[in-house]
Amino acid sequence: MLEQAARKELFKQIFGDDDQKFEEQEKVIAGLPLVNLEISAYTDGEDDCIVGDMLTCKLRVTYNNLKKGQ
């Protein structure tokens, strides 16, 4: 989630001024999905969950770096 300039500063601290390796790193980062995960768990009609209750779990995954339909 870092901006490219911030990643480059960290890269220089670790690997020095190897522009080719930095570009390889950027290609890998571009291929990775950036996601947000939201989860909720609840029991319908109840404020609290206790042993034996039927639990409903919902998970929502949002891909931040993919265009709609990809």
C-alpha positions as CSV (number, residue, x, y, z in Angstrom):
1,M,0.0,0.0,0.0
2,L,3.1,2.3,0.1
3,E,3.6,4.8,-2.6
4,Q,6.3,4.0,-5.1
5,A,8.6,6.7,-3.8
6,A,8.4,5.3,-0.3
7,R,9.0,1.7,-1.6
8,K,12.1,3.0,-3.5
9,E,13.5,4.6,-0.3
10,L,13.1,1.3,1.6
11,F,14.5,-0.6,-1.3
12,K,17.6,1.6,-1.4
13,Q,18.2,1.1,2.3
14,I,18.1,-2.7,2.0
15,F,19.5,-3.4,-1.5
16,G,21.3,-0.2,-2.6
17,D,20.8,1.5,-6.0
18,D,20.0,-1.5,-8.2
19,D,17.3,-0.1,-10.5
20,Q,16.8,-3.4,-12.4
21,K,15.9,-5.2,-9.2
22,F,13.6,-2.4,-8.1
23,E,11.8,-2.6,-11.4
24,E,11.4,-6.4,-11.0
25,Q,10.0,-5.7,-7.5
26,E,7.5,-3.2,-9.0
27,K,6.3,-5.8,-11.5
28,V,5.7,-8.3,-8.8
29,I,3.8,-5.8,-6.7
30,A,1.7,-4.8,-9.7
31,G,0.6,-8.5,-10.0
32,L,-0.4,-8.9,-6.4
33,P,-4.0,-8.3,-5.4
34,L,-4.6,-5.5,-2.9
35,V,-7.6,-6.5,-0.9
36,N,-9.8,-5.4,2.0
37,L,-11.5,-8.0,4.0
38,E,-14.7,-7.3,6.1
39,I,-16.2,-10.0,8.2
40,S,-19.3,-10.1,10.4
41,A,-20.6,-12.8,12.7
42,Y,-23.9,-12.8,14.4
43,T,-26.9,-14.8,15.6
44,D,-30.2,-13.8,14.0
45,G,-32.6,-12.1,16.4
46,E,-30.1,-12.2,19.3
47,D,-27.8,-9.5,20.8
48,D,-25.3,-12.1,22.2
49,C,-24.0,-15.4,20.9
50,I,-23.9,-18.4,23.3
51,V,-22.9,-22.0,23.0
52,G,-25.4,-23.8,20.8
53,D,-26.6,-20.8,18.8
54,M,-26.5,-20.9,15.0
55,L,-23.9,-18.4,13.9
56,T,-24.1,-16.5,10.6
57,C,-20.8,-15.4,9.2
58,K,-20.4,-13.0,6.2
59,L,-17.1,-12.2,4.5
60,R,-16.7,-9.5,1.9
61,V,-13.6,-9.2,-0.2
62,T,-12.9,-6.0,-2.1
63,Y,-10.1,-6.0,-4.7
64,N,-8.7,-2.5,-4.7
65,N,-6.4,-2.8,-7.7
66,L,-8.6,-4.6,-10.2
67,K,-11.0,-3.0,-12.6
68,K,-14.7,-4.1,-12.4
69,G,-15.2,-7.2,-14.4
70,Q,-11.6,-8.5,-14.2
